[in-house]
Amino acid sequence: MGDTNGQVVAGGNGRGNRLDQLDGPTDVLIDKETHSLIICDWWNRRVVRWSRRSGTTQGEIL
């Protein structure tokens, strides 16, 4: 709490429906087994997984 610095690990390419974009993300879960984020992308009606590994450029639809 109170941090002023962060790092974009999912999305960050504006609003849209490409695999490197999100549109209305509502919930985020952390998958400790795969070291990834599971994101509910409401307006795209999908759930995507984003790896937390360096170099990831897009999500994967689940």
PDB file with one MODEL, atoms N, CA, C and O in Angstrom:
MODEL        1
ATOM      1  N   MET A   1       0.837  -1.167   0.000  1.00  0.00           N
ATOM      2  CA  MET A   1       0.000   0.000   0.000  1.00  0.00           C
ATOM      3  C   MET A   1       0.887   1.237   0.000  1.00  0.00           C
ATOM      4  O   MET A   1       1.885   1.314   0.716  1.00  0.00           O
ATOM      5  N   GLY A   2       0.494   2.197  -0.822  1.00  0.00           N
ATOM      6  CA  GLY A   2       1.235   3.432  -0.878  1.00  0.00           C
ATOM      7  C   GLY A   2       2.364   3.455  -1.888  1.00  0.00           C
ATOM      8  O   GLY A   2       3.006   4.488  -2.077  1.00  0.00           O
ATOM      9  N   ASP A   3       2.620   2.310  -2.550  1.00  0.00           N
ATOM     10  CA  ASP A   3       3.673   2.297  -3.565  1.00  0.00           C
ATOM     11  C   ASP A   3       3.291   3.204  -4.721  1.00  0.00           C
ATOM     12  O   ASP A   3       2.121   3.281  -5.095  1.00  0.00           O
ATOM     13  N   THR A   4       4.267   3.884  -5.280  1.00  0.00           N
ATOM     14  CA  THR A   4       4.023   4.757  -6.426  1.00  0.00           C
ATOM     15  C   THR A   4       4.605   4.195  -7.706  1.00  0.00           C
ATOM     16  O   THR A   4       4.436   4.792  -8.769  1.00  0.00           O
ATOM     17  N   ASN A   5       5.283   3.065  -7.635  1.00  0.00           N
ATOM     18  CA  ASN A   5       5.869   2.428  -8.815  1.00  0.00           C
ATOM     19  C   ASN A   5       5.242   1.058  -9.018  1.00  0.00           C
ATOM     20  O   ASN A   5       4.897   0.372  -8.055  1.00  0.00           O
ATOM     21  N   GLY A   6       5.098   0.668 -10.274  1.00  0.00           N
ATOM     22  CA  GLY A   6       4.543  -0.641 -10.594  1.00  0.00           C
ATOM     23  C   GLY A   6       5.047  -1.108 -11.937  1.00  0.00           C
ATOM     24  O   GLY A   6       5.812  -0.410 -12.604  1.00  0.00           O
ATOM     25  N   GLN A   7       4.622  -2.277 -12.327  1.00  0.00           N
ATOM     26  CA  GLN A   7       5.033  -2.853 -13.605  1.00  0.00           C
ATOM     27  C   GLN A   7       3.814  -3.451 -14.279  1.00  0.00           C
ATOM     28  O   GLN A   7       3.074  -4.209 -13.652  1.00  0.00           O
ATOM     29  N   VAL A   8       3.590  -3.124 -15.553  1.00  0.00           N
ATOM     30  CA  VAL A   8       2.495  -3.705 -16.319  1.00  0.00           C
ATOM     31  C   VAL A   8       2.894  -5.121 -16.708  1.00  0.00           C
ATOM     32  O   VAL A   8       3.929  -5.330 -17.341  1.00  0.00           O
ATOM     33  N   VAL A   9       2.063  -6.099 -16.324  1.00  0.00           N
ATOM     34  CA  VAL A   9       2.371  -7.488 -16.675  1.00  0.00           C
ATOM     35  C   VAL A   9       1.289  -8.111 -17.545  1.00  0.00           C
ATOM     36  O   VAL A   9       1.454  -9.237 -18.014  1.00  0.00           O
ATOM     37  N   ALA A  10       0.185  -7.404 -17.771  1.00  0.00           N
ATOM     38  CA  ALA A  10      -0.888  -7.901 -18.631  1.00  0.00           C
ATOM     39  C   ALA A  10      -1.564  -6.706 -19.282  1.00  0.00           C
ATOM     40  O   ALA A  10      -1.874  -5.721 -18.611  1.00  0.00           O
ATOM     41  N   GLY A  11      -1.792  -6.789 -20.579  1.00  0.00           N
ATOM     42  CA  GLY A  11      -2.404  -5.671 -21.281  1.00  0.00           C
ATOM     43  C   GLY A  11      -1.379  -4.575 -21.509  1.00  0.00           C
ATOM     44  O   GLY A  11      -0.234  -4.852 -21.864  1.00  0.00           O
ATOM     45  N   GLY A  12      -1.788  -3.333 -21.304  1.00  0.00           N
ATOM     46  CA  GLY A  12      -0.881  -2.208 -21.478  1.00  0.00           C
ATOM     47  C   GLY A  12      -0.821  -1.709 -22.904  1.00  0.00           C
ATOM     48  O   GLY A  12      -0.030  -0.818 -23.214  1.00  0.00           O
ATOM     49  N   ASN A  13      -1.642  -2.265 -23.777  1.00  0.00           N
ATOM     50  CA  ASN A  13      -1.662  -1.865 -25.186  1.00  0.00           C
ATOM     51  C   ASN A  13      -2.995  -1.242 -25.556  1.00  0.00           C
ATOM     52  O   ASN A  13      -3.449  -1.355 -26.695  1.00  0.00           O
ATOM     53  N   GLY A  14      -3.615  -0.590 -24.598  1.00  0.00           N
ATOM     54  CA  GLY A  14      -4.909   0.018 -24.845  1.00  0.00           C
ATOM     55  C   GLY A  14      -6.026  -1.006 -24.751  1.00  0.00           C
ATOM     56  O   GLY A  14      -5.794  -2.208 -24.624  1.00  0.00           O
ATOM     57  N   ARG A  15      -7.230  -0.496 -24.818  1.00  0.00           N
ATOM     58  CA  ARG A  15      -8.426  -1.325 -24.723  1.00  0.00           C
ATOM     59  C   ARG A  15      -8.692  -2.002 -26.062  1.00  0.00           C
ATOM     60  O   ARG A  15      -8.603  -1.358 -27.108  1.00  0.00           O
ATOM     61  N   GLY A  16      -9.019  -3.304 -26.042  1.00  0.00           N
ATOM     62  CA  GLY A  16      -9.315  -3.998 -27.283  1.00  0.00           C
ATOM     63  C   GLY A  16      -9.494  -5.480 -27.082  1.00  0.00           C
ATOM     64  O   GLY A  16      -9.561  -5.963 -25.952  1.00  0.00           O
ATOM     65  N   ASN A  17      -9.573  -6.219 -28.211  1.00  0.00           N
ATOM     66  CA  ASN A  17      -9.832  -7.653 -28.128  1.00  0.00           C
ATOM     67  C   ASN A  17      -8.687  -8.523 -28.629  1.00  0.00           C
ATOM     68  O   ASN A  17      -8.844  -9.738 -28.748  1.00  0.00           O
ATOM     69  N   ARG A  18      -7.543  -7.923 -28.921  1.00  0.00           N
ATOM     70  CA  ARG A  18      -6.383  -8.739 -29.300  1.00  0.00           C
ATOM     71  C   ARG A  18      -5.861  -9.464 -28.061  1.00  0.00           C
ATOM     72  O   ARG A  18      -6.234  -9.125 -26.938  1.00  0.00           O
ATOM     73  N   LEU A  19      -5.003 -10.455 -28.263  1.00  0.00           N
ATOM     74  CA  LEU A  19      -4.462 -11.212 -27.138  1.00  0.00           C
ATOM     75  C   LEU A  19      -3.487 -10.407 -26.288  1.00  0.00           C
ATOM     76  O   LEU A  19      -3.124 -10.833 -25.192  1.00  0.00           O
ATOM     77  N   ASP A  20      -3.058  -9.241 -26.788  1.00  0.00           N
ATOM     78  CA  ASP A  20      -2.198  -8.377 -25.973  1.00  0.00           C
ATOM     79  C   ASP A  20      -2.981  -7.200 -25.387  1.00  0.00           C
ATOM     80  O   ASP A  20      -2.396  -6.196 -24.981  1.00  0.00           O
ATOM     81  N   GLN A  21      -4.324  -7.336 -25.347  1.00  0.00           N
ATOM     82  CA  GLN A  21      -5.185  -6.283 -24.825  1.00  0.00           C
ATOM     83  C   GLN A  21      -6.262  -6.880 -23.915  1.00  0.00           C
ATOM     84  O   GLN A  21      -6.569  -8.070 -23.985  1.00  0.00           O
ATOM     85  N   LEU A  22      -6.818  -6.033 -23.073  1.00  0.00           N
ATOM     86  CA  LEU A  22      -7.953  -6.387 -22.230  1.00  0.00           C
ATOM     87  C   LEU A  22      -9.033  -5.330 -22.435  1.00  0.00           C
ATOM     88  O   LEU A  22      -8.743  -4.214 -22.864  1.00  0.00           O
ATOM     89  N   ASP A  23     -10.281  -5.688 -22.124  1.00  0.00           N
ATOM     90  CA  ASP A  23     -11.382  -4.733 -22.223  1.00  0.00           C
ATOM     91  C   ASP A  23     -12.364  -5.027 -21.087  1.00  0.00           C
ATOM     92  O   ASP A  23     -13.224  -5.900 -21.208  1.00  0.00           O
ATOM     93  N   GLY A  24     -12.230  -4.311 -20.016  1.00  0.00           N
ATOM     94  CA  GLY A  24     -13.114  -4.507 -18.871  1.00  0.00           C
ATOM     95  C   GLY A  24     -12.701  -5.643 -17.960  1.00  0.00           C
ATOM     96  O   GLY A  24     -13.546  -6.448 -17.569  1.00  0.00           O
ATOM     97  N   PRO A  25     -11.411  -5.737 -17.604  1.00  0.00           N
ATOM     98  CA  PRO A  25     -11.019  -6.802 -16.675  1.00  0.00           C
ATOM     99  C   PRO A  25     -11.698  -6.593 -15.321  1.00  0.00           C
ATOM    100  O   PRO A  25     -11.718  -5.481 -14.791  1.00  0.00           O
ATOM    101  N   THR A  26     -12.249  -7.667 -14.772  1.00  0.00           N
ATOM    102  CA  THR A  26     -12.997  -7.542 -13.521  1.00  0.00           C
ATOM    103  C   THR A  26     -12.352  -8.263 -12.346  1.00  0.00           C
ATOM    104  O   THR A  26     -12.431  -7.780 -11.217  1.00  0.00           O
ATOM    105  N   ASP A  27     -11.723  -9.392 -12.581  1.00  0.00           N
ATOM    106  CA  ASP A  27     -11.126 -10.180 -11.503  1.00  0.00           C
ATOM    107  C   ASP A  27      -9.779 -10.713 -11.942  1.00  0.00           C
ATOM    108  O   ASP A  27      -9.558 -10.987 -13.122  1.00  0.00           O
ATOM    109  N   VAL A  28      -8.883 -10.857 -10.985  1.00  0.00           N
ATOM    110  CA  VAL A  28      -7.552 -11.408 -11.262  1.00  0.00           C
ATOM    111  C   VAL A  28      -7.229 -12.450 -10.195  1.00  0.00           C
ATOM    112  O   VAL A  28      -7.395 -12.204  -9.000  1.00  0.00           O
ATOM    113  N   LEU A  29      -6.768 -13.610 -10.639  1.00  0.00           N
ATOM    114  CA  LEU A  29      -6.321 -14.670  -9.739  1.00  0.00           C
ATOM    115  C   LEU A  29      -4.856 -14.941 -10.015  1.00  0.00           C
ATOM    116  O   LEU A  29      -4.393 -14.758 -11.141  1.00  0.00           O
ATOM    117  N   ILE A  30      -4.131 -15.369  -9.014  1.00  0.00           N
ATOM    118  CA  ILE A  30      -2.729 -15.742  -9.198  1.00  0.00           C
ATOM    119  C   ILE A  30      -2.630 -17.256  -9.167  1.00  0.00           C
ATOM    120  O   ILE A  30      -3.019 -17.887  -8.184  1.00  0.00           O
ATOM    121  N   ASP A  31      -2.110 -17.841 -10.241  1.00  0.00           N
ATOM    122  CA  ASP A  31      -1.885 -19.288 -10.322  1.00  0.00           C
ATOM    123  C   ASP A  31      -0.441 -19.551  -9.923  1.00  0.00           C
ATOM    124  O   ASP A  31       0.478 -19.321 -10.710  1.00  0.00           O
ATOM    125  N   LYS A  32      -0.244 -20.027  -8.714  1.00  0.00           N
ATOM    126  CA  LYS A  32       1.110 -20.238  -8.196  1.00  0.00           C
ATOM    127  C   LYS A  32       1.823 -21.392  -8.892  1.00  0.00           C
ATOM    128  O   LYS A  32       3.052 -21.407  -8.956  1.00  0.00           O
ATOM    129  N   GLU A  33       1.067 -22.364  -9.417  1.00  0.00           N
ATOM    130  CA  GLU A  33       1.689 -23.506 -10.094  1.00  0.00           C
ATOM    131  C   GLU A  33       2.319 -23.112 -11.421  1.00  0.00           C
ATOM    132  O   GLU A  33       3.394 -23.600 -11.769  1.00  0.00           O
ATOM    133  N   THR A  34       1.650 -22.227 -12.168  1.00  0.00           N
ATOM    134  CA  THR A  34       2.161 -21.838 -13.489  1.00  0.00           C
ATOM    135  C   THR A  34       2.802 -20.452 -13.477  1.00  0.00           C
ATOM    136  O   THR A  34       3.270 -19.976 -14.512  1.00  0.00           O
ATOM    137  N   HIS A  35       2.825 -19.805 -12.316  1.00  0.00           N
ATOM    138  CA  HIS A  35       3.382 -18.448 -12.193  1.00  0.00           C
ATOM    139  C   HIS A  35       2.722 -17.510 -13.202  1.00  0.00           C
ATOM    140  O   HIS A  35       3.397 -16.798 -13.946  1.00  0.00           O
ATOM    141  N   SER A  36       1.381 -17.525 -13.208  1.00  0.00           N
ATOM    142  CA  SER A  36       0.657 -16.693 -14.159  1.00  0.00           C
ATOM    143  C   SER A  36      -0.532 -16.019 -13.484  1.00  0.00           C
ATOM    144  O   SER A  36      -0.918 -16.364 -12.367  1.00  0.00           O
ATOM    145  N   LEU A  37      -1.099 -15.048 -14.197  1.00  0.00           N
ATOM    146  CA  LEU A  37      -2.308 -14.364 -13.757  1.00  0.00           C
ATOM    147  C   LEU A  37      -3.473 -14.880 -14.586  1.00  0.00           C
ATOM    148  O   LEU A  37      -3.345 -15.032 -15.801  1.00  0.00           O
ATOM    149  N   ILE A  38      -4.597 -15.150 -13.956  1.00  0.00           N
ATOM    150  CA  ILE A  38      -5.825 -15.531 -14.643  1.00  0.00           C
ATOM    151  C   ILE A  38      -6.735 -14.312 -14.545  1.00  0.00           C
ATOM    152  O   ILE A  38      -7.054 -13.859 -13.446  1.00  0.00           O
ATOM    153  N   ILE A  39      -7.152 -13.780 -15.696  1.00  0.00           N
ATOM    154  CA  ILE A  39      -7.899 -12.521 -15.723  1.00  0.00           C
ATOM    155  C   ILE A  39      -9.255 -12.719 -16.386  1.00  0.00           C
ATOM    156  O   ILE A  39      -9.340 -13.248 -17.494  1.00  0.00           O
ATOM    157  N   CYS A  40     -10.325 -12.289 -15.696  1.00  0.00           N
ATOM    158  CA  CYS A  40     -11.662 -12.277 -16.286  1.00  0.00           C
ATOM    159  C   CYS A  40     -11.774 -10.988 -17.098  1.00  0.00           C
ATOM    160  O   CYS A  40     -11.742  -9.890 -16.542  1.00  0.00           O
ATOM    161  N   ASP A  41     -11.903 -11.130 -18.403  1.00  0.00           N
ATOM    162  CA  ASP A  41     -11.941 -10.005 -19.346  1.00  0.00           C
ATOM    163  C   ASP A  41     -13.392  -9.827 -19.798  1.00  0.00           C
ATOM    164  O   ASP A  41     -13.806 -10.371 -20.822  1.00  0.00           O
ATOM    165  N   TRP A  42     -14.153  -9.058 -19.022  1.00  0.00           N
ATOM    166  CA  TRP A  42     -15.611  -8.983 -19.136  1.00  0.00           C
ATOM    167  C   TRP A  42     -16.127  -8.652 -20.535  1.00  0.00           C
ATOM    168  O   TRP A  42     -16.903  -9.430 -21.090  1.00  0.00           O
ATOM    169  N   TRP A  43     -15.726  -7.539 -21.116  1.00  0.00           N
ATOM    170  CA  TRP A  43     -16.315  -7.109 -22.390  1.00  0.00           C
ATOM    171  C   TRP A  43     -15.881  -7.982 -23.559  1.00  0.00           C
ATOM    172  O   TRP A  43     -16.567  -8.022 -24.581  1.00  0.00           O
ATOM    173  N   ASN A  44     -14.775  -8.671 -23.431  1.00  0.00           N
ATOM    174  CA  ASN A  44     -14.371  -9.621 -24.475  1.00  0.00           C
ATOM    175  C   ASN A  44     -14.950 -11.011 -24.219  1.00  0.00           C
ATOM    176  O   ASN A  44     -14.751 -11.926 -25.018  1.00  0.00           O
ATOM    177  N   ARG A  45     -15.663 -11.168 -23.110  1.00  0.00           N
ATOM    178  CA  ARG A  45     -16.304 -12.435 -22.741  1.00  0.00           C
ATOM    179  C   ARG A  45     -15.325 -13.605 -22.794  1.00  0.00           C
ATOM    180  O   ARG A  45     -15.566 -14.618 -23.450  1.00  0.00           O
ATOM    181  N   ARG A  46     -14.218 -13.431 -22.086  1.00  0.00           N
ATOM    182  CA  ARG A  46     -13.198 -14.472 -22.077  1.00  0.00           C
ATOM    183  C   ARG A  46     -12.427 -14.446 -20.758  1.00  0.00           C
ATOM    184  O   ARG A  46     -12.463 -13.475 -20.003  1.00  0.00           O
ATOM    185  N   VAL A  47     -11.737 -15.540 -20.521  1.00  0.00           N
ATOM    186  CA  VAL A  47     -10.805 -15.636 -19.398  1.00  0.00           C
ATOM    187  C   VAL A  47      -9.440 -15.886 -20.012  1.00  0.00           C
ATOM    188  O   VAL A  47      -9.281 -16.797 -20.825  1.00  0.00           O
ATOM    189  N   VAL A  48      -8.461 -15.092 -19.634  1.00  0.00           N
ATOM    190  CA  VAL A  48      -7.122 -15.223 -20.214  1.00  0.00           C
ATOM    191  C   VAL A  48      -6.088 -15.495 -19.132  1.00  0.00           C
ATOM    192  O   VAL A  48      -6.235 -15.084 -17.981  1.00  0.00           O
ATOM    193  N   ARG A  49      -5.040 -16.199 -19.537  1.00  0.00           N
ATOM    194  CA  ARG A  49      -3.909 -16.449 -18.644  1.00  0.00           C
ATOM    195  C   ARG A  49      -2.718 -15.672 -19.184  1.00  0.00           C
ATOM    196  O   ARG A  49      -2.391 -15.759 -20.367  1.00  0.00           O
ATOM    197  N   TRP A  50      -2.076 -14.913 -18.309  1.00  0.00           N
ATOM    198  CA  TRP A  50      -0.864 -14.168 -18.650  1.00  0.00           C
ATOM    199  C   TRP A  50       0.268 -14.700 -17.799  1.00  0.00           C
ATOM    200  O   TRP A  50       0.187 -14.689 -16.570  1.00  0.00           O
ATOM    201  N   SER A  51       1.312 -15.161 -18.439  1.00  0.00           N
ATOM    202  CA  SER A  51       2.488 -15.628 -17.715  1.00  0.00           C
ATOM    203  C   SER A  51       3.160 -14.449 -17.035  1.00  0.00           C
ATOM    204  O   SER A  51       3.199 -13.351 -17.590  1.00  0.00           O
ATOM    205  N   ARG A  52       3.681 -14.662 -15.853  1.00  0.00           N
ATOM    206  CA  ARG A  52       4.406 -13.606 -15.142  1.00  0.00           C
ATOM    207  C   ARG A  52       5.881 -13.628 -15.502  1.00  0.00           C
ATOM    208  O   ARG A  52       6.663 -12.844 -14.964  1.00  0.00           O
ATOM    209  N   ARG A  53       6.266 -14.514 -16.404  1.00  0.00           N
ATOM    210  CA  ARG A  53       7.669 -14.590 -16.822  1.00  0.00           C
ATOM    211  C   ARG A  53       8.027 -13.390 -17.691  1.00  0.00           C
ATOM    212  O   ARG A  53       7.189 -12.873 -18.430  1.00  0.00           O
ATOM    213  N   SER A  54       9.241 -12.965 -17.598  1.00  0.00           N
ATOM    214  CA  SER A  54       9.734 -11.853 -18.402  1.00  0.00           C
ATOM    215  C   SER A  54       9.644 -12.199 -19.881  1.00  0.00           C
ATOM    216  O   SER A  54       9.931 -13.330 -20.274  1.00  0.00           O
ATOM    217  N   GLY A  55       9.252 -11.242 -20.695  1.00  0.00           N
ATOM    218  CA  GLY A  55       9.200 -11.445 -22.134  1.00  0.00           C
ATOM    219  C   GLY A  55       7.836 -11.857 -22.658  1.00  0.00           C
ATOM    220  O   GLY A  55       7.668 -11.989 -23.870  1.00  0.00           O
ATOM    221  N   THR A  56       6.857 -12.064 -21.789  1.00  0.00           N
ATOM    222  CA  THR A  56       5.516 -12.425 -22.241  1.00  0.00           C
ATOM    223  C   THR A  56       4.896 -11.237 -22.961  1.00  0.00           C
ATOM    224  O   THR A  56       4.906 -10.122 -22.440  1.00  0.00           O
ATOM    225  N   THR A  57       4.356 -11.466 -24.158  1.00  0.00           N
ATOM    226  CA  THR A  57       3.799 -10.366 -24.941  1.00  0.00           C
ATOM    227  C   THR A  57       2.299 -10.467 -25.154  1.00  0.00           C
ATOM    228  O   THR A  57       1.689  -9.514 -25.639  1.00  0.00           O
ATOM    229  N   GLN A  58       1.680 -11.602 -24.802  1.00  0.00           N
ATOM    230  CA  GLN A  58       0.238 -11.729 -24.965  1.00  0.00           C
ATOM    231  C   GLN A  58      -0.305 -12.805 -24.044  1.00  0.00           C
ATOM    232  O   GLN A  58       0.436 -13.634 -23.515  1.00  0.00           O
ATOM    233  N   GLY A  59      -1.622 -12.770 -23.865  1.00  0.00           N
ATOM    234  CA  GLY A  59      -2.284 -13.761 -23.034  1.00  0.00           C
ATOM    235  C   GLY A  59      -2.699 -14.977 -23.842  1.00  0.00           C
ATOM    236  O   GLY A  59      -2.543 -15.025 -25.062  1.00  0.00           O
ATOM    237  N   GLU A  60      -3.235 -15.959 -23.124  1.00  0.00           N
ATOM    238  CA  GLU A  60      -3.729 -17.200 -23.725  1.00  0.00           C
ATOM    239  C   GLU A  60      -5.173 -17.367 -23.266  1.00  0.00           C
ATOM    240  O   GLU A  60      -5.450 -17.290 -22.069  1.00  0.00           O
ATOM    241  N   ILE A  61      -6.095 -17.596 -24.198  1.00  0.00           N
ATOM    242  CA  ILE A  61      -7.502 -17.772 -23.850  1.00  0.00           C
ATOM    243  C   ILE A  61      -7.692 -19.143 -23.220  1.00  0.00           C
ATOM    244  O   ILE A  61      -7.222 -20.151 -23.747  1.00  0.00           O
ATOM    245  N   LEU A  62      -8.387 -19.171 -22.086  1.00  0.00           N
ATOM    246  CA  LEU A  62      -8.676 -20.440 -21.405  1.00  0.00           C
ATOM    247  C   LEU A  62     -10.070 -20.919 -21.737  1.00  0.00           C
ATOM    248  O   LEU A  62     -10.492 -21.971 -21.256  1.00  0.00           O
TER     249      LEU A  62
ENDMDL
END
